[in-house]
Each structure stands twice: as structure tokens, then as C-alpha cells.
Amino acid sequence: MEWSFQRDAARRRPGRALSVTALIVLAGLGLGGCTPVPGDDATASLSGQPNTSAGPASAEHSAVTESATLRNLLPVYWMGDNDGSIQLYREFLDGGNGGDPIAAAVQAMTANSPIDPDYFGSWSPAESVSASISPDNVITVDISAEAFDAQLDQGAAYRAIQQLVYTATAAAANAGLVSGGDPSRVVVLVDGAAGFNAFGHIELGGPLQRDSALMAPIWIIEPQHGAVRDQPTITVSGSGMTENAVLHWRIDEVVGDELESYRTGTVGLDASASSPGLFEFTIALVPGEYEISVFDRPQGVQENRELDTDTKRVTVQ
């Protein structure tokens, strides 16, 4: 199978002030620099290169989160700060009329902005993306060279390539294109050729697998950031992994510039301890704006410390 995607006149959406703020915070955590946004030629610095092996947890996590029930949407991965560590989080974008699931998801990764302002990316819009997949689940993505225009250091470049690998494999799984047996791998060509030096640091050669160390432990799948609901009952679902298979959640009401505590609780994962799984809970809310937080707590620690938090804002009309 092979598809291609040619970029039209649509460009990155402006207005990513909160993402820039988050990156300034990262600089203060020792990660240095900032990730380019439109009109910004700064160099990104995301220190450290994790383990490059993709273990069993990565494949299992993919299986439970890249659900084929969401085939009309495009899974796209973004980077986000998790307690000073840059990890990958996923959103679902409108897939339009379909037909090009892998190419369209990768192109959206380069040209779109995240829905959640806590996330960010380092790619430049690609003029063209094409994709094919072999019977043994090797995905070939051919992307045009201008997508690599950002100036990144080695740590940021490594994460950007993993962002592409995660997005391409998620799109293939979400569209039902992955056969059983072999794990998905990605070969990246640039303007039809192998061996491109991506961002000046990563030589693109053989097939790449997901680095499970970069996957965020917790993220909220639904509702997505900025969702507006006309029903008082909200179902919150997502993906997580924790030592005891139980996560904590908190809902705060947004009052002006402040957050006022509204309700808290816990939710179990449909997986054993220290294994990735899904969570879901339902809550009734009066009209207003709310921030939903899902997080872990360290074992054996009495203080109210929150770990691996993901948040989303939602409005109930």
C-alpha cells in the first residue's frame, strides 16, 4: 500500500504563547534553550538521549491506545514537559475524508500546532509526505527536506525523529493496517533517498522502532483540551501506567485566573501493576469551565505529591 500527501496553503496556526512559556520553564530546569515557533530561529536543547530499544511495554501500550475504533481520526504525537523530562503525548486530529492515514498524520505532525498548549513540536511544515507499508509491518515514510529546517541539538533531534516514528506507527495501527506478528518499524527517506542527516545529528538509515522510554506514563485521551460539552455528564478516559494500577484525578473549576478545587477521586487501570492500560470515569458538572488533572502518587509517601500529571480544560454549557 502506498499513499502521498501534498501540503496545501494551510500553515501553522499562530498563537502558541503558553507553549513558549512552558519552554522557558524547561530552560530553568537545565534543559536549556527553546523550541522554535513561527518566526523564532532559536536552537532547541533537550538534553539526554534515552535507551533506543523498544521493549514489550511499548508494543503493549500501542495495542491498548491506538484503537481501531477511532479510524476516522489521525493520532499525532507531540512533545511535552513531564517534571523536567521531555516525553511524548498523543492527540487525535480530524482525519477529513481519509485515504492517506500515515502520510496525513505525519504531515499534520509537521504543519499543525497541538490542541493542548502544554505540548509542542520541532518540525517545519513538509511540502510533501508519502507512505507505504510492507507485509512485515515496515512503514516507509518519504518526507521532503524542508521539514528538517529547525535548528536542534542532538537530544531534541532524537526526540523529533521518535515523534515521527510514534506518529507513523500509531496511524498505521489506528487505521487497521498493521498485521499480527512483527512489531511496526519505520524507515525514513528524505526526498526519496536514504542516509539523510536529520537536523544535523541523526543519520537516517535502517528501520527505527519506538523508544519506550520517551512515552509519557499518563495522558488524557478524552475530552481533548478546549472541548465544549452541552451535557452535564463528562466521561474522562485515557492511558496510564503506575505501580499499583490506580491513578488519581482532580477537577478544578476555573474562576477568572484561579483554580478552585471541585472534586477529587481515584480510578483503576484495566491492566496489572506497572503495565500500561486504559482508565475511564464519569462525573456530572454544573455549567462552567474546568481543568481536569490525572496523575500518579508515589508509593509510601504521605505528602500530596503529584507525578506524571496530564491536564485538559473543558467547558460545560
Phi, psi and omega in degrees: 000143179213140178224164174218158180222125176254128183289136176265204186285350182294137180236182177300142176283141177283177171084065180239040186300321181293325176296318179297320178300316179300323181288327175298321176298319179300321179300322179289344178269007177094010179268348169065142172071193179211159179275135183299139169241171182309125179087005183245120181260016183293161179266132177277144178224105177241096193293152172089142176235114184289178176304132185272357181277142177257108185275182181300328181300325181296314181294319180294317179299319179299319184296323184273345184251328178274069187287135179291350177287353182248035188293341180276003180242158179256119174282125179231132180263143177232166174266151178206156179275125175239093180054042177091356176252132180273117182232175186256134179234153185244144170234161173251125178252157180298125182272001179063225183275359178074196179103327183230063192297316183285311181299319181294321179294317179293318179297320177297324177300324181276329191252339182266165170257152178298151172291317180275121182291352175284346182259165178201167177222168184239007184273157170258152183303129178275134176291326180209147175219133172230159183212150173215161180222137182266167180299335179263025171067029171267117181264126175255121178248122177252114187235146183282153194294332184293346177295341183259022186289339182295147177266109184236152171276181188295319180296318179292321179296318179299316180293323178297318178294320177295326175302317178294316181299314179298316182295314182295316181291324177295317180297320179295315180293318182295329179271001179074027184264355183265127178273164179290162177104258187291140175291153180290139175227160185231128170255128182252119172255151177237117185052040174085359185240148175271168174085011180292141178269094188290124179057019179078010185225328188245114177279123183272110182235259184283182182298142180248142174247164176298139170267107186295340180293341182269351183282128179297137182292330184223133165209151178271125178272312179224139357285155174281162183302134178085005182296146177241127182241139177257011175242143184288339182270123181246129173258124180254125180225158181183193184238143180199167176210132182207166185292330183243012177063023176230130177249162177251151176223155178217140175239122178248141174274135179274115180238101186064237178262008185247158174248128178247128183302132183244310181198151178225165178182187176232160179213139179273159175260149177275047181207162178285168181304140178064019175240146180288142180202188181247152174231159177200136172212157183236140182216146177263132183233143173282161180306138181155184177251138185225153170246123180261128178237134173235133188205173177250159172238140180294144180287136175076013180245128185278333183293156183276061180272136180251133181240146171058037186289136167238141183232152174218144174261139179218147178245131175253122182270000000 
